[in-house]
Amino acid sequence: MRPAVSLFVPLLLAGALGAPPAAGAAPPKVAVLNFSTVGLTSNWYGAFEPGVALSDLVTDQMVNSGKFDMLDRKNLDATLNEHHLQASGEVDPATAISAGRLVGARYLISGNILQLDHTGSSGAAVGSAIGGIAGGLIGGVRNDRVTLKVAVRVVDAQTGRIVQSFSDEKTESATSLTGGGYSGWTAGSYGNQQFLSSSMGHLINDEAMAIATHLDPAKFTAGPPPLSLSGHVIDVDGRSIIINLGASKGVTVGSYFDVVKVKQIRDPDSGKMLTVNENVGKIEIMQVNADTAVGRVVSGTIVRGQAVTSE
């Protein structure tokens, strides 16, 4: 039987994940969303939720690394459910920005389990081929082989920009005593000895460690500096404001623009005409096209032709 592996191994994590941030550097505030299992062709693992388990264990690994300021996933789920916001898998920019604001995270870790196949079984409990989880209830000694493939994304919750993306695939084989199946293990019970000794337990635990190793806080803050953009309001439709700036200029969903009134005032000392920009309102971008963007009025009264500048 393959020996059990602890889910919390501080010395191993210190070597695998590297040193914590330098003194004085605030670690990025991160939340791990539930990994999606939508699209899998079977649920041979029964009531067990591999996406939730993987998300929980990735969070544990990141906490132990000391490189991230992690949000508690129980509070995260409660907050998102309260606001009827379903955030899992490959979230779109608008959803990522809304979720980030609700939970107070700067970065969101999202992912999809692309493959989770029970690719082999041999031994006394071959009845698993007959009844899925029921096969694990027959008893005896069984050799299981399970393959897991995951795609992971890190999204900046302020801009909706993907700052890191990667995929990983693992196959685990383990010989273990059967009799409990996989369906009995739910969130919070990953320390169960049967789970740790099973091929599923090894697989998800090893994949969580691999994901945490790939996550690089240096990449989270990497990228071009914020652009200073200037344009004009080209149409007003109720409280929807259309500006002549879009994705081609770097506008992103969730960004804010000040609406300004441009004044020309003569300087009594020099006699020169001076330009003064007076803020008269603010808009939040809700939809971005190639050369235009649609925003909602946050404050002020906005009319066509007024100038806009990015914050």
N, C-alpha and C positions, 0 to 999 in steps of 0.2 A: 504493500500500500504506500502510495506517495505520502510523505510526511506533511502535516498541516503547516500552513504558512500564516503567520500573524498579519493582520491588516494594518497594524500600526508598528512600524519598525523604524524608530527615529534615526538610528545610526545608518541604516540602509538608505533612508530618504536623504539624509544629509549628503551622502556621497552621490546619489543619483540626481538630485535636484539642484545641487550647488549651494553656495553660501547665500545667506539672507542678504537683503539690501544693505548698503553702506549706512553707517550711523548718520542720522539726520535726513535720510531720503525716505519719504513717506511711500509705503508700498501701495500699489494700485488697488482700488476697491473693486472687488470682483464678485459676481454672482454666477453660479452654475445652474442653467436651466435644465429641466428634464430632457434627457436625450430621447428623441422620437424613435419609435419602432414601426411607424406607418410604412407599409410597403412590404413587410416581411410576409413570406408566403405561407408560413405555418406558425403555430404557437405550441409546439411540442413541449415547451417549458411550462405550460399551464398557467396558473394564477400568478406565478412569479413575474415580476416586472423588471426585466433586464435594463431598460432605459433609466428607470428610477434608481436602481441599484448602482449602475455605473456612474450616474451623476452624484450620488451620495459619496461614493468611494473616491471619485476625482476630487470632490470638495475636501474630504479628509486628507488626501495626499497633499493638496495645496496648502491647507492649514499647517500641516507638519513641516512643510518646506520653509516657512517663515518669510516667504517672498511676496505674499499677497495678503491683503486685508479682505477676508472672506465673509460674505453675508450668510447668516444661518438659513439653511434651505427650508426649514419649517416655516419661518416667518415669511420667506420669499413666496412660497406656495400660497400661504394664507392671504397675503396682500394681493397677489395677482388674481386669485379666485374671487376675492371680495370685489374687485373692479372688473370681473368677467373678462379678463385678458388671458387668452390662451397663448402662452409663449413657450414653444418647444420646437426642436428641430431647427431648420433654417429660417429664422425669423426675418421678416422684411424690415427695412430701415425704420419705418414709422412705428412698428410694434416694438422694436428694440429701444427706440428713444422713449416711448411711453413707459415701457417696463423699467428702464433705467431710472427714470424720474420717480416712479412709484416706489421703488425699493431703495433708491439712493446709491445705485451702483454706477461706476464709470464704465466698466467693461462687463459684457455678458459672454459666458461660454455656452455655446449651443452645439448640438450635434445630432447626427442621425445614425442609428444602427442599420447599416445597409445589408448586412448578412448575419444571421445567427442560425447556423445549421447544425443539427445533430448528425454529423457526417460518418459516424461509425459506432458500432456496438458489438461486443462479443462476450461470451461467458454465459453463466447460468441464467442471467436475467434478460435474455434476448427477447422476452415478451414485450419490451419497449417498442418493438417494431409493430406490435399488434395494436396497442392501445395508448400510444403516446406516454403520458405521465403514468398511466396504469402499469406500464412495463417496469417502472421503478419500484412498484409495490410488491413485485413477485418475491424478491429476496434472492440472496446468493451473492456471487462476486461477478462484477461486470467491468469491462474495459470500455470507456466512453471516449469518443473523439468529437470535439465541438469546435467549430470555426466561427470567429467573430470578426467582422469588418466594420469600422467606424469612421465617419467623416466628422471633423471638428472645425468649428469657426469661432473666432474671437471678434466680437463686434463692439466698436466704440459707441456707447449709448448716448453720447452727446451729438454725434454726427451721423450715425448709422453706417459708418465706414467699416469694412472688414479689414482688420489689422493683422490677422494671422489665420491661415487655413492649412489643414493637413489631414491626411487619412492614415489609418493603420489597420493591419490585419494580423490576427493571431489564431493559431490552432493549438489546442491543448488536448493531451491524452492523459488519462489517469485511471488506475485500477482502484476501485473502492467497493466497500460493502454497500449493497443497495437495500432498499426497504423504506426510504422516505421520499423518494422522488425529488422534484425541484419545487413543486407547487406549495410546499409548506413554508417557504422563506420569503418574507416580505421586508419592506424598508425597516431598518433598525435591527435586524437579526443576522447581520452578516458575520457576526462572531460565532455563529452556530458551528460546532465542530464538523457536523456532516457537510455543511456548505463549504467550509474551508478545505475539506478533504476531497470534495467532488471536482470533476473537470470543469463544471460551470463556475464554481467558486474560484479556482485557480485562474481561469480564463478572465473573468471580470476583474479580479484583483490585479492581475498582471497588466491588463489593458488600462486600468485606472492609473497605475504607476507610469506606464508608457506615455499616456496623455499628459500627465502632470510634468513629466520630463521634457516633453516637447514645448510646453507653454513657457514663453520667454517674456517676462515683464518689460525687458528692454524694447521689444517689438511693439508692445502695447502703446508706448508713448512715441514711437517712431512715426515718421511721416512728415509731409510738408507743413510749414507753419500756416496758421490761418490766413486766408486771403482777405485783403481789404477790397471790397467790391463796391462799385457805384453804378447806379442805373436810375430808371424812372418807372413810375406807375403808368402803365399803358391802358389799363381798364379797371373799372370798379363795378362789381356786380353784387349789390347788397353788401355783405360783410366779407366777400371774397375779393382779394386784391391781386391783380396780375401785374408782374413786373417783367422787364425786358432782360432778365438775367436767368440763366438756367444751368443745367449740369455741365455744359461746355465751358462755363466760366468758374465752375467749382461750387455752385450752390447745392446744398444738401437739405434733405427733409429735416425739419427741426431747428434749422438755423433762424436767427432773428435779424431783422433789418430795421434801422431807424428811418422814419420818414421825416424829411427835412424840408423846410421852406428856405429858399435861398434869397437873401437880401443883399442889395448893393447900397452901401452907405459911404458918403464922402467923408474922408478924414479932414477935419477942419484945420489941422496943423500942416499936413503935407498937400492937401488938395486932391489926393489920390482916392479913387473909388476902391473901397474894401468890400470883400465878400464875407458875409456872415451866414452860417448854416444854423437855423433854429429848429430844434427837434419839436415836431408837432404830433408825432404818433409812433407806433411800433407795430410791426407785423411778424407773425411766425409762419414760416414756410411749411405748407402741408403737402404739396405735390410739386414735383420737379419734372420738367420736360427738357428737351435739348437746349432750347434758347429762351425759354420762359419758365416762370414758376408762379404757383398760386399760393397765396398766403391768407391767413385770417387776421382780422383786426384785433390786436391786443389792447391798444389804447389810442385815443385821439380820433379826429375826423379826417379821413383821407380822401383826396380827390385826384382825378386823373391829371397826369403831368408833373406831379410832385417828385422830387428826387428821393432816392433811397440809398442808404449806405449800410454795409454789413457791420455787425458789432465786432 
